[in-house]
Amino acid sequence: MVKSSVAGVDSCMTGKTHIAISAATVATVLYVTGLRASGGLGSLFPPDLVERSSIPLVTVGLMLVGLVAGLFPDLDAPETELQHLPRKSAGHLGRYLTAGMGGYSPLARLVREAVPLIALPLTLVLSAISAVLRVFTRHRGFTHTLLGAVVFTSLATGLTLVISGGAQWSLSIGAVWLFGYASHLAADACTP
């Protein structure tokens, strides 16, 4: 968290602030540019790649990519919102899934304890990335530069290409990642 005082007003740049800014940025860019999963001039995906019924899921997925990208630059700090996001999300999901199970029944407890295990691999990967970044850079170091944005956007795009095997998917994810990442840099540029 970064605190600054401008004209006697305290402002904080927290993970939650970055989430809000990156969500707003990515949603606005997707809307204004027409980069949607639904086809058309500014379509992210050709209409034959995405079934109409999955358009909302693809849009939510793109928003999640933008949110992760908006939090990614802070992985060069010891404790970040992104490192805790998988565990927190799994906890919320566990409570949601068990809402109608009577709260403290054995099945409800089992589900609430098992769901966070699903997030454990992602949590470990994010912690490892954070540890490696902290060895090579300080907070607001390389990950907070334009070169860092290009490098990590290229890595996200390349990883998507390897996973999906499709250039259209990887370029789409890369574009959304870049906007989310850039929103973080722009927000941090407003604080000392």
N, C-alpha and C positions, 0 to 999 in steps of 0.2 A: 504494500500500500504506500502510495506517495502522497504526502500532505504538502500543500503549499498555501501560502497566505497572500492573496491578491487584494489590495485595498481593504485589509482587515477581514476579508471573508475567507474562511478555511474551505479548501476543496480537497477531496480525496479521489484518487484514481485507484479504485479497487477492481478485483476480478469481476464483481457484479456490474460495475460501471462499464468495463470492457465488453461484457456480455451484451449489455443493452446497446452500446454503440455499434458493435459488430453486427448484431441482429438488425438494427435499424439500417445500417449501411448496406448489408447484403440484400435485405428485403427491398430497399429502395432501388438498388442497382438492378435487381432482377425485374422489378416492376417497370422502371423507367426505360431500360434498354430493351425490354421485351424478351430478355433471356429467361424463357420459361420452358418447362418440360412439355408444353402442350402443342408444339409445332408452330409454324408461322415464320415470319421474317427473321426474328431474333431468337429463334429456338435454340436452346442448348442441345437438344437431342432431336435427331430426325424422327418424324412421327412413327416410322416403322420400328424404332428402337424401344419406344415406351408405349405400353398399352394405355388406353384412356383411363382405365380403372386404377392404374398405379400412379397417375400424375400427382395426386396429393402426397403420396409417400415419397416420390422423387423430390418434390419441392421441400418437404420436411427434411429429407436427407441433405439437400443442398444448404438449407439453413443451418443444420448441425455442422456441416463442414465449415461454413463461414464462422460459426461460433467457436469451434476448436481453433481455427486459424486466428481468430481475434484474441484468443488467450495464449496461443503458442509462444509469442515472444517472451513472455514472463517465465518460461521454463528455465531461464538462466538465474532465477532466484530460488532460494531454498524451499520456500513454502508458497505454492501458487494454487489458484482456484482450479486450474486444469488438472493438477495432480489429484485433487480431491473430488473432482467432478464424477468420475465413474462410480466411486463408492457412494457418494451422495445420491446420485441418480438411481443406483441399485436399491438403496434404502427406501427411496420414495416409491419405486416400483414394487418393492416387497410389501410396503404398507398398502399400496393401492390394490395389489392382488389379494390381500388378505382382509380387505375392508369388510366383506360380508361373512367372514368365517368365525365371528365371535371373539375376535381380539386375541385371547390368550389360549386358544385351543392348541393341542399338540401339532395339528396340521398347520395352523397359522404360524406358529413359532418355527416350524421346520421350513416353511416357504420363506419367511422373513430372514432366516439364517442362510438359506441356500442361494437366494438371489444375489447377494453380494459376492458370492464365490464366482459368479459369471463375470463380474467386473474385475476380478483380481488380476488376470493376465494384462488387461489394458492398464491398470494401475501400476503394475510392475514395469511395463514398457515405458510409460510416461516418467516414472521415477528414474529409470535407467537413462533415458534421454536427458532428463534434467541434470543428473549427476555428471554425465559426460560434458554437457554444455558448461556447467559450473567449473569444470577443470580448465576449460579453454578460454572462458570469457567471464567477465564480471556482469552484474546486473546492469541493464541498459547498455550492454556492450554490443557484440556482433549481431545478436538476434534483433536488436533495435536499430539496424541500419538498412538502407535500401538494398545493399548487396546481400544482407541476410534475408531480406524478403524475397529476392530473386532466387537465392540458393534454396531456401526451404519451399518456395513455390515449385521450383523445378523438381525437388525431391518428392513432393506430394503428387505432382503430375506424373512423374516417372513411376512411382509406386502404384498409382491408379492404372497406368498403362500395363504394368506387369500383372496386376490382379485381374483387370477387366479384359485386357487384350484388344481394346478398342480405342483408337485415337480420339474419337468424338467424346467419349466418356472422360478420358484423361484431360483433354483440353477444357472441358466444362468444369471439372473439379478444380483444375488449376486456376481458372478464371475466378471462381468463387473463393478459393483459398486466398488468392492475391488480394481481392477486395476486403476480405475479413482481416487479413494480416495488415494491410495498409491502414485499416481503420484503427488498429492498435497503435501504430506508429504516429498517426495523426493525433490521436487522443493524448499520447504521451508527450507530443511536441507542445501541448498546451500547459504542461506542468514542468517545474524545474527538475 
